[in-house]
Amino acid sequence: MSASEQDVLAALGKVKDPELDVDLVRAGMVKEVKVAGGEVKLRIELTTPACPLKGKIQADVEAAVKAVPGVKALEVQWGAQVRPAVSPAGQGLLPEVKNVVLVGAGKGGVGKSTVAVNLAAALARFGSKVGLLDADFYGPSIPTMTGITQRPVSHDGKTLDPLEAFGMRVMSIGFLVEPDQALIWRGPMLHGALQQLLRDVNWGELDYLVLDLPPGTGDVALSVSQSVRTTGAVLVTTPQDVALADVVRAKMMFDKVQIPVLGIVENMSSFACPHCGHATAIFDQGGGRKAAEAMGIPFLGELPLEPRVRQGGDRGTPSVCAEPKSAEAKAFMELAQAVAGRISQENMRVRLPVMSAH
C-alpha cells in the first residue's frame, strides 16, 4: 500500500499550531507535499521565525505523517514567513510593513524604551526584518540605547534612509535635532512629525516595525491610530500599584482607538543578588500578571531588575546583543517569542473569516 499526497495532507490537517489553534493546512503553513515510493518531502512555513512552539509542531508533524500507511521516510524543510493581517499593517503610509507594533506605558520610568529596543533587537536576532521608530518626541532615548551618533542622509532630497544597528533599521527625532534641544511642540506639530517619520523614511520591507511611544495617553498614540493600521500594542509596567493603575488607563486608551492590546510585560520584576543569587522583589512582584488577568489580556512575561540592562542601554548595546547568554537576554528573547506569537494569533484571527468566506 502506498501513501498519496491527499493522505499526507489529511494527516497534516489534524496537526494544529498550538498557539493559533488552527490546523497547518487551513493556516496555509503547508507549502509543498511530495510523495514518491513511500518517501515524503514537506515544506512547512511557520508564521514567524520567532515561533516559540516550533519544537512541538515539528514533533506533531513527524508523528502524524509517519503514522500514514505506506510512509517509509519523511523529510521536512522548515521555513518562516511573517504574515500581515488581511492587508499590510501600514497601508497607505507604510505599504511594505507587515506589522506595526506599539510599545507603550501608562507612566514614565517603567523601562518602556529599554523593552522596545530589546524587543526589536531580539526579533531581529530570530531572523525577522525589523525596524525601530522612536516616537517619544519629548524624550528620545533610542539614539543613546542603540549607540547611533551619525545623522540620517537623503539620497533623493525627499526621503531619509534609516540608520542601522544590531540588524534593525532605526529612526528617531533625536537623530535630527541637537542633543540639548528641547522640543516644545503642540499636538498638530507632533502629528506632522510622526507622519513624516512614517511616510518619508525608506523603511523598505519589514516584518515588524516597533514604535517606542511616549509615556501616558497623549497625542502621539492617537496620531498613530489615525495614521497606520496597527497590529497591536505591548504595555509595559512595573509591579507596584501606582504603575499598575496607569497601565489600566493605557489599556482603556488603546481600546478607545481600537488598537488590540497584545499583552502586558512586567519590568523590574525582581533583583537577583550577584553574590548569593537571592531574588528580592524590590518593586513587589506579580502585579503585572494580576493586572493582565483582571483585564482579560495575555501576560507576556517578567523581566528582571538587572544592572547590566541599564549599563547596556547607557553604552548603546541592547542586552540581547551585549550578553546573549545572560538571564536577562533570555527573558527578552522569550518576550519577543511571546509577542511574535500574539501577533500571529491576532493576524490569524482577522484572516480566518476572510479565508472562510472564500
CORHUFEN-V105200 format. One record per run of one state. SS is the DSSP state (helix for helix, strand for strand, loop for the rest). FROM is the first residue (numbers start at 1). TO is the last residue. If there is no record, write none. Layout:
ss from to
SS FROM TO
SS FROM TO
This chain:
ss from to
loop 1 4
helix 5 12
loop 13 15
strand 16 17
loop 18 21
strand 22 23
loop 24 29
strand 30 36
loop 37 38
strand 39 46
loop 47 53
helix 54 66
loop 67 72
strand 73 80
loop 81 89
strand 90 90
loop 91 93
strand 94 94
loop 95 96
strand 97 97
loop 98 99
strand 100 104
loop 105 111
helix 112 125
loop 126 129
strand 130 134
loop 135 141
helix 142 146
loop 147 159
strand 160 160
loop 161 162
strand 163 165
loop 166 167
strand 168 172
helix 173 175
loop 176 186
helix 187 199
loop 200 200
strand 201 201
loop 202 205
strand 206 206
loop 207 207
strand 208 212
loop 213 218
helix 219 227
loop 228 231
strand 232 238
loop 239 240
helix 241 256
loop 257 260
strand 261 267
loop 268 270
strand 271 272
loop 273 278
strand 279 280
loop 281 286
helix 287 295
loop 296 298
strand 299 302
loop 303 306
helix 307 315
loop 316 318
helix 319 322
loop 323 326
helix 327 357
loop 358 358
